[in-house]
């Protein structure tokens, strides 16, 4: 079951359309990719720990991730299913077993950016997240729709395709 914050809900009620973006957690940090340039999502000004300072001098940690990169390189995201009914007959088995999902994410590689990047920061066995959110909201108010591990990648002259399996 998905839970959204009240700010997220208010934006949906006003008719705003959320942005789907992909976050890859490499050995050096987090990289975010969307179909358009992400300007405000989880601004890196807070600190490398992803927190912020309050007026009384206290620190709040975990409000953002501190992205290494935010760019418009997302081409497409494959579909994945969420089951409502259990695959087994027993009701209790439905709570202990879930259908494992996989998703395919394609990113732009026309300038050979990822061809050079994956040599320094391998993507295989790294975490891949898909979030639905609004640019102006803090990162912790985005809706996580998928979390998985990258198991395959295929790179061509114009795109890189990542295959992730749900963790």
VMD Tcl script that draws the C-alpha trace (Angstrom):
set ca {
  {0.00 0.00 0.00}
  {1.32 3.40 -0.94}
  {1.13 6.33 1.46}
  {1.59 9.89 0.29}
  {2.11 13.06 2.27}
  {-0.48 15.81 2.51}
  {1.65 18.13 0.35}
  {1.84 15.45 -2.36}
  {-1.94 15.01 -2.16}
  {-2.60 18.76 -2.37}
  {-0.52 19.02 -5.53}
  {-2.42 16.12 -7.10}
  {-5.71 17.78 -6.19}
  {-4.58 21.00 -7.90}
  {-4.01 19.02 -11.09}
  {-0.21 19.04 -11.06}
  {1.45 16.06 -12.74}
  {4.21 14.30 -10.79}
  {7.57 13.47 -12.36}
  {8.91 9.93 -12.58}
  {12.63 9.81 -11.89}
  {15.20 7.09 -11.53}
  {17.85 7.09 -8.81}
  {20.94 4.88 -9.06}
  {23.05 4.37 -5.95}
  {26.62 3.82 -7.11}
  {29.76 3.40 -5.02}
  {30.32 7.17 -5.03}
  {26.75 8.29 -4.28}
  {23.31 8.85 -5.75}
  {22.58 9.84 -9.37}
  {19.09 10.97 -10.43}
  {17.71 10.88 -13.98}
  {14.36 12.12 -15.31}
  {12.85 13.07 -18.67}
  {13.41 16.73 -17.90}
  {16.13 18.57 -16.01}
  {15.61 18.25 -12.25}
  {16.16 21.69 -10.80}
  {14.93 21.58 -7.23}
  {14.48 17.91 -6.31}
  {16.50 17.28 -3.15}
  {18.79 20.28 -3.43}
  {22.37 19.43 -2.54}
  {22.83 22.59 -0.47}
  {21.80 20.84 2.78}
  {25.06 18.92 3.18}
  {26.81 15.76 2.13}
  {24.90 13.88 4.85}
  {21.62 15.02 3.40}
  {20.50 17.11 6.34}
  {19.88 20.68 7.32}
  {20.61 23.09 10.20}
  {17.92 24.65 12.36}
  {18.06 28.13 13.91}
  {18.87 26.75 17.36}
  {21.94 24.96 15.95}
  {20.46 21.44 15.89}
  {20.82 19.24 12.83}
  {18.12 17.29 10.99}
  {19.56 14.39 8.99}
  {17.96 12.41 6.21}
  {15.81 15.04 4.55}
  {17.68 14.68 1.25}
  {20.19 12.36 -0.38}
  {22.75 14.80 -1.74}
  {22.82 13.77 -5.40}
  {26.07 13.70 -7.34}
  {24.14 14.30 -10.55}
  {20.64 15.34 -11.60}
  {20.11 15.26 -15.35}
  {17.54 14.74 -18.11}
  {18.69 11.39 -19.46}
  {15.66 9.14 -18.85}
  {14.27 7.72 -22.11}
  {11.76 5.15 -20.90}
  {10.76 2.94 -18.02}
  {9.25 -0.47 -18.64}
  {6.04 -1.49 -16.94}
  {5.81 -3.66 -13.87}
  {2.84 -5.25 -12.14}
  {1.63 -4.99 -8.58}
  {-0.64 -7.86 -7.58}
  {-3.68 -7.24 -5.42}
  {-4.73 -10.87 -5.13}
  {-2.34 -13.47 -3.75}
  {-1.00 -16.05 -6.15}
  {-1.69 -18.73 -3.52}
  {-5.11 -19.63 -2.14}
  {-4.38 -19.04 1.54}
  {-4.81 -15.55 2.95}
  {-1.86 -15.89 5.34}
  {0.44 -16.96 2.52}
  {-0.35 -13.71 0.70}
  {1.31 -11.72 3.48}
  {4.48 -13.83 3.53}
  {4.97 -14.24 -0.22}
  {5.05 -11.53 -2.85}
  {5.56 -11.56 -6.57}
  {9.05 -10.34 -7.42}
  {8.99 -7.56 -10.02}
  {11.55 -6.48 -12.56}
  {11.80 -3.27 -14.53}
  {13.75 -2.03 -17.52}
  {15.09 1.55 -17.56}
  {16.58 3.17 -20.67}
  {18.88 6.19 -20.39}
  {20.33 8.45 -23.12}
  {23.92 7.61 -24.10}
  {24.27 9.60 -27.34}
  {27.29 11.49 -26.00}
  {28.83 8.23 -24.68}
  {28.46 9.55 -21.12}
  {27.50 6.20 -19.60}
  {30.12 4.35 -21.65}
  {32.75 6.32 -19.73}
  {30.90 6.40 -16.39}
  {30.35 2.66 -15.93}
  {34.09 2.07 -16.17}
  {34.64 4.24 -13.08}
  {31.34 3.45 -11.33}
  {29.98 0.00 -12.27}
  {26.18 -0.18 -12.19}
  {25.86 -3.96 -11.87}
  {24.65 -5.10 -8.41}
  {23.86 -1.48 -7.46}
  {20.50 -0.26 -6.17}
  {18.00 1.33 -8.55}
  {14.98 3.25 -7.29}
  {12.01 4.71 -9.13}
  {10.31 7.67 -7.48}
  {7.23 9.65 -8.33}
  {7.26 13.19 -7.02}
  {7.26 16.91 -7.49}
  {10.35 19.06 -7.91}
  {9.42 21.58 -5.23}
  {8.77 19.01 -2.47}
  {11.55 17.69 -0.22}
  {12.96 14.33 -1.28}
  {11.45 12.44 1.67}
  {7.96 13.33 0.40}
  {8.40 11.51 -2.92}
  {6.65 8.20 -3.51}
  {8.96 5.21 -3.97}
  {7.31 2.96 -6.55}
  {10.18 0.53 -7.13}
  {13.37 -0.53 -5.37}
  {15.61 -3.12 -6.92}
  {19.10 -4.29 -7.80}
  {20.57 -3.86 -11.28}
  {21.29 -7.34 -12.66}
  {21.83 -6.66 -16.36}
  {22.83 -3.79 -18.57}
  {23.06 -3.38 -22.30}
  {24.85 -0.42 -23.80}
  {24.59 0.81 -27.38}
  {25.70 3.96 -29.17}
  {22.51 5.85 -28.29}
  {21.22 4.35 -25.00}
  {21.95 2.19 -21.99}
  {19.29 -0.22 -20.78}
  {19.32 -1.34 -17.15}
  {17.38 -4.38 -15.96}
  {16.61 -4.37 -12.23}
  {14.96 -7.02 -10.05}
  {12.99 -6.03 -6.98}
  {14.92 -6.30 -3.75}
}
mol new
graphics top color blue
foreach p $ca { graphics top sphere $p radius 0.5 }
foreach p [lrange $ca 0 end-1] q [lrange $ca 1 end] { graphics top cylinder $p $q radius 0.2 }
display resetview
